[in-house]
Amino acid sequence: MRLLWRGIKAPDYRYRWRERFAFYNKSFPQDVIWFHAVSVGEAEALFPLVRHIQKQYPDAKLLITTTTPTGSARVKVVMQDSVAHVYLPYDVPDAINRFMRCFKPKLAVIMETEIWPNLFAGCGKNAIPLYIINARLSEKSSRGYRKISALIHPALAQVSGIATQTQDDANRFIAIGAASEKVNTLGNIKFDVEIPPSTLAQGLQIKADLFEGRFVWLIASTHKDEEALFLELYAEIKQKIPELLLVIVPRHPERFADVKKLCEQFQLTVVMRTTGAKTYTETDVYLVDTMGELKVLYAAADVAFVGGSMVPVGGHNVLEAAAVGVPVMFGPHMENFKEIARGVLSHDAAIQCQNKDDLVNTILSLYQQPDYRQSLAEKGKAFVRYNQGAITRICTMLEQSL
């Protein structure tokens, strides 16, 4: 029923139900190194680690599981046939047992905060070394887990090692029952984002071919009620930045059509990415109705605002934009990325906007001061470089089991 309900807005949830109960209609490799990433953000952060493992162990068979269809699509596009891929089964014993029999994992690597009692018990029962990497745990989640300690303590007892992003995360994992000797703070692998020169070149080509002569303000990973804020401000800002172009990238594909309608309600001229058309002087909004192109589009932008932060969603990862070298803005709601937000702000490597006035003043200031834009972009790249290295440290931890 839940999948049917979600499938109303996101049709991909209607398909591949059997995988979610670990019923498979084809054969898969066994003795796999298994990675789990919930959705797109976790998958993107995981890919550099997976590539590192592939280089170190070229004969290893790899499996990546995800929970969301968008995460699944990203795995298929980026990793193609170099890894096996299915949805993570639901945390019920029969499904977990079928999953284990099918793939016979020899190592399990779980991204961030996915504690599933039956899954973890299955790893223990089958003597599979289990690691939680890039682990983070908010104070709110920690309080929730402490209320169900009878489930969480036995689950964490099956874990071989936990690599946390920060010391605060480490303290919270220990507080909910993880053995202190198994918890190490190894940093955030999202800093190890890969930006190939081809991505930068492709972005500059898009800017030249599709956005010629426009000042491009990219609004990335937006959520419901967030696009309206920027569309409402557009007319006011346009008076002072005549060549302004809003490039909007909704977070979820099921909202593409809704955002297009919203733009039209504001009487703005829209060009959709999938049409392949270029923008003209009268174009107000370039709506990206594709997935997996965000890094390239950052490279085509003059300024980027990272969404999920002007509405109480908790924010999204600003490190990709910083690593590309575009000036970064974000809103007040960065609860899911507190440490990163604190870090970029303390290094003057991004700008946080609290309200609409801040948005207007900041974009005008960045437009009027090219040197300021350049400085912000350089500081952003430097901040990312300074914090890299988590993948190497995590690989060192995993090697004892590999």
C-alpha positions in Angstrom: 0.0 0.0 0.0 2.9 2.3 0.8 4.5 1.8 -2.6 1.2 2.3 -4.3 0.7 5.6 -2.4 4.2 6.8 -3.3 3.7 5.6 -6.9 0.9 8.2 -7.4 3.5 11.0 -7.6 6.6 8.9 -8.4 5.5 6.2 -10.8 8.9 4.3 -10.4 7.8 3.1 -7.0 5.2 0.9 -8.7 7.8 -1.3 -10.3 10.3 -3.9 -9.1 8.3 -4.7 -6.0 9.7 -8.3 -5.9 13.2 -6.9 -5.2 11.9 -5.3 -2.0 11.1 -8.7 -0.7 14.3 -10.3 -2.2 12.5 -12.2 -4.9 14.8 -12.1 -8.0 14.1 -13.2 -11.6 17.7 -13.5 -12.6 20.9 -14.8 -11.2 23.4 -12.5 -9.5 27.1 -12.8 -8.4 27.9 -14.2 -5.0 30.6 -13.5 -2.5 30.1 -9.8 -3.2 31.4 -6.7 -1.4 28.1 -5.0 -0.7 27.4 -1.3 -0.3 24.1 0.3 0.7 23.2 4.0 -0.1 19.7 5.2 0.5 19.2 7.7 -2.2 21.0 10.0 -4.7 23.0 12.0 -2.2 24.4 9.0 -0.4 25.1 7.2 -3.8 27.0 10.2 -5.2 29.2 10.3 -2.1 29.7 6.5 -2.3 30.8 6.3 -5.9 34.4 7.5 -5.4 34.9 4.9 -2.6 33.5 2.2 -4.9 35.9 3.2 -7.7 38.8 3.1 -5.2 37.8 -0.4 -4.1 37.5 -1.5 -7.8 41.0 -0.2 -8.5 42.5 -1.9 -5.4 40.6 -5.2 -5.9 39.9 -5.5 -9.7 38.6 -9.0 -9.4 36.1 -8.2 -6.6 32.4 -8.5 -7.3 30.5 -5.5 -6.0 26.8 -4.9 -5.2 25.2 -1.6 -4.5 21.7 -1.4 -3.0 19.5 1.7 -2.7 16.1 2.4 -1.3 14.7 5.1 -3.7 14.1 4.8 -7.4 16.2 8.0 -8.0 19.1 6.5 -6.2 18.7 3.3 -8.2 18.7 5.3 -11.5 21.9 7.1 -10.5 23.7 3.8 -9.7 22.8 2.5 -13.1 23.9 5.6 -15.0 27.2 6.1 -13.1 28.3 2.5 -12.4 26.6 0.8 -15.3 27.5 -2.9 -15.5 30.6 -2.6 -13.2 28.4 -3.5 -10.2 25.3 -5.5 -9.4 22.3 -3.5 -8.2 19.0 -4.2 -6.5 16.7 -2.4 -4.0 17.5 -3.1 -0.4 14.9 -5.6 0.9 12.5 -4.7 3.6 13.8 -5.5 7.1 11.8 -8.7 7.6 13.5 -12.0 8.3 12.4 -14.0 5.3 13.4 -11.2 2.9 16.8 -10.7 4.6 17.5 -14.5 4.5 16.7 -14.6 0.7 18.9 -11.6 0.1 21.8 -13.2 2.0 21.4 -16.6 0.2 21.3 -14.8 -3.2 24.4 -12.6 -2.8 26.3 -14.3 0.0 28.0 -10.9 0.9 31.5 -11.2 2.3 31.5 -7.6 3.5 28.7 -5.2 4.2 29.2 -1.4 4.1 26.3 0.8 5.1 26.3 4.5 4.4 25.4 7.1 7.1 22.5 6.1 9.5 20.8 2.9 8.4 20.3 0.7 11.5 18.1 -2.3 10.5 17.8 -4.9 13.3 17.0 -7.9 11.1 19.5 -6.9 8.5 22.3 -6.5 11.1 21.3 -9.8 12.7 21.5 -11.5 9.3 25.1 -10.2 8.9 26.0 -11.5 12.4 24.3 -14.9 11.7 26.3 -15.3 8.4 29.6 -14.0 9.9 29.6 -11.0 7.5 31.8 -8.1 8.6 29.5 -5.1 8.8 30.6 -1.4 8.8 28.7 1.8 9.0 30.7 4.5 7.1 30.3 8.3 6.8 28.1 7.8 9.8 26.1 10.7 11.2 23.6 10.8 14.0 21.6 13.9 15.0 20.7 14.6 18.6 17.0 14.0 17.7 17.7 10.6 16.1 19.9 9.7 19.1 17.1 10.3 21.5 14.7 8.2 19.3 17.2 5.3 19.2 17.7 5.4 22.9 13.9 4.8 23.4 14.2 1.4 21.5 17.5 0.3 23.0 16.3 -3.3 23.2 16.4 -3.4 19.4 19.4 -1.1 18.8 21.9 -2.6 21.2 21.8 -6.1 19.7 21.9 -4.6 16.2 25.0 -2.5 17.0 26.7 -5.5 18.6 26.9 -7.0 15.1 28.9 -4.0 13.7 32.6 -4.4 13.1 33.3 -0.7 12.9 31.7 2.7 12.6 33.4 5.5 10.8 31.7 8.8 11.8 31.9 12.2 10.2 32.5 14.2 13.4 33.3 13.6 17.0 29.8 14.6 18.0 28.5 11.8 15.8 30.9 9.4 17.4 29.7 10.4 20.9 26.1 9.9 19.9 26.7 6.4 18.5 28.4 5.4 21.7 25.5 6.9 23.6 23.0 4.6 21.8 25.0 1.5 22.5 28.0 1.2 20.1 31.2 -0.1 21.6 33.6 2.9 21.9 36.5 0.8 20.6 34.6 0.3 17.3 33.8 4.0 16.7 36.4 6.2 14.9 36.0 9.7 13.5 37.4 9.5 10.0 35.7 12.5 8.3 33.1 13.0 5.7 33.6 11.3 2.3 31.4 13.9 0.6 34.5 16.1 0.7 36.2 13.6 -1.6 33.8 14.6 -4.4 35.3 14.0 -7.9 35.0 16.8 -10.5 36.6 15.6 -13.7 37.9 18.3 -16.1 35.4 17.0 -18.6 32.6 18.1 -16.3 33.9 21.6 -16.1 34.4 21.7 -19.9 30.8 20.4 -20.5 29.4 23.1 -18.2 31.2 25.9 -19.9 30.0 24.5 -23.2 26.4 24.6 -22.0 26.9 28.2 -20.8 28.2 29.2 -24.2 25.6 27.3 -26.3 22.4 27.6 -24.2 22.9 30.5 -21.8 24.9 33.0 -23.9 25.0 36.5 -22.5 23.0 35.5 -19.4 23.9 35.9 -15.7 23.0 32.4 -14.5 21.6 31.9 -11.0 21.2 28.1 -10.4 18.7 27.1 -7.8 19.6 23.5 -7.0 17.7 20.6 -5.3 14.5 22.6 -4.7 11.5 21.4 -2.7 7.8 22.2 -2.6 7.1 25.9 -1.7 10.8 26.7 -2.3 10.7 27.6 -6.0 7.9 30.1 -5.4 10.2 32.2 -3.2 12.7 32.6 -6.1 10.0 33.1 -8.8 8.4 35.8 -6.6 11.7 37.6 -6.3 12.6 37.3 -10.0 10.8 40.4 -11.3 12.4 42.6 -8.6 15.9 41.3 -9.2 15.5 41.4 -13.0 15.1 45.2 -12.9 18.7 45.4 -11.6 20.1 42.4 -13.4 18.5 42.6 -16.9 20.4 39.5 -18.1 19.4 37.3 -15.2 18.4 33.7 -15.9 17.0 31.4 -13.2 18.0 27.8 -13.7 15.9 25.6 -11.4 16.7 22.0 -10.6 13.9 20.3 -8.6 15.1 17.7 -6.2 12.5 15.1 -7.2 11.5 14.2 -10.8 7.8 13.8 -9.9 7.7 17.6 -9.4 9.0 18.7 -12.8 5.5 19.3 -14.2 4.3 21.1 -11.1 7.3 23.5 -11.1 6.6 24.2 -14.8 3.0 25.1 -14.0 4.2 27.3 -11.1 6.5 29.2 -13.5 3.6 29.8 -15.9 1.4 31.0 -13.0 4.0 33.7 -12.4 3.8 34.5 -16.1 7.4 33.6 -16.7 8.8 32.2 -19.9 10.2 28.7 -19.4 12.6 26.5 -21.4 12.7 22.8 -20.4 16.1 21.0 -20.4 14.7 18.0 -22.2 13.6 20.1 -25.2 17.3 20.8 -26.0 16.4 24.4 -26.8 18.6 27.4 -26.0 17.5 30.4 -24.0 16.8 33.7 -25.5 16.6 37.3 -24.1 12.9 36.8 -23.2 13.5 33.4 -21.4 13.1 33.8 -17.6 13.5 30.2 -16.3 15.5 27.2 -17.6 13.9 24.2 -15.9 16.1 21.1 -15.6 13.7 18.1 -16.0 16.6 15.6 -16.0 18.5 13.8 -13.3 22.3 13.4 -12.7 23.4 16.7 -14.4 23.9 18.9 -11.3 27.7 19.0 -11.3 27.7 20.0 -15.0 25.1 22.7 -14.4 27.0 24.1 -11.4 29.9 24.6 -13.9 27.5 26.5 -16.2 26.4 28.8 -13.5 27.6 32.2 -12.2 26.1 31.7 -8.7 24.5 28.7 -7.1 21.9 28.5 -4.4 21.6 25.0 -2.8 18.0 24.3 -1.9 16.1 22.3 0.7 17.3 25.2 3.0 14.7 27.9 2.5 12.1 25.5 3.7 12.4 23.2 6.8 13.8 20.2 4.9 17.2 20.2 6.5 19.3 21.4 3.5 21.4 19.5 1.0 25.1 19.0 0.2 26.9 22.3 -0.7 30.2 20.6 -1.3 29.6 19.6 -4.9 29.0 23.2 -5.9 32.0 24.4 -3.9 34.2 21.8 -5.5 33.1 22.8 -9.0 34.1 26.4 -8.2 30.9 28.3 -8.2 30.0 30.8 -5.5 27.6 29.1 -3.1 24.5 30.4 -1.2 22.1 28.5 1.0 19.3 29.2 3.4 18.7 29.0 7.2 17.5 25.3 7.3 20.8 23.3 7.3 20.0 20.9 10.1 21.2 17.9 8.2 24.5 19.6 7.3 25.3 21.6 10.4 29.0 20.8 10.5 29.5 21.5 6.8 27.5 24.8 7.0 29.4 25.9 10.0 32.7 25.1 8.3 32.1 26.9 5.0 30.8 29.9 6.8 33.8 30.1 9.2 36.1 30.0 6.1 34.0 32.7 4.3 33.5 30.0 1.6 29.7 30.4 1.2 26.9 32.8 2.2 23.9 31.9 4.3 20.6 33.8 3.6 18.0 34.0 6.3 15.1 35.5 4.4 14.0 37.0 1.0 15.8 40.3 1.7 19.1 38.4 2.2 18.6 36.6 -1.1 18.0 39.8 -3.0 20.9 41.7 -1.4 23.3 38.7 -1.8 22.7 38.0 -5.4 22.9 41.8 -6.3 26.2 42.0 -4.4 27.6 39.0 -6.1 26.5 40.3 -9.5 28.0 43.7 -8.9 31.4 42.4 -7.6 33.0 39.9 -9.9 36.1 39.8 -7.7 34.0 38.9 -4.7 32.4 36.1 -6.7 35.8 34.8 -7.7 37.1 35.0 -4.1 34.1 33.1 -2.7 34.5 30.4 -5.3 38.3 30.0 -4.6 37.6 29.8 -0.9 35.0 27.1 -1.5 37.3 25.0 -3.5 40.1 25.4 -0.9 37.7 24.4 1.9 36.8 21.2 0.1 40.5 20.3 -0.6 41.5 21.0 3.0 39.0 18.4 4.3 39.6 15.6 1.9 41.1 12.2 2.7 38.2 10.3 4.4 38.0 7.7 1.6 41.7 6.7 2.2 41.1 6.5 5.9 37.9 4.4 5.5 39.6 2.1 3.0 42.4 1.5 5.6 39.6 0.5 8.1 37.9 -1.8 5.6 41.2 -3.5 4.5 41.3 -5.7 7.6 38.1 -7.4 6.4 38.8 -7.1 2.6 
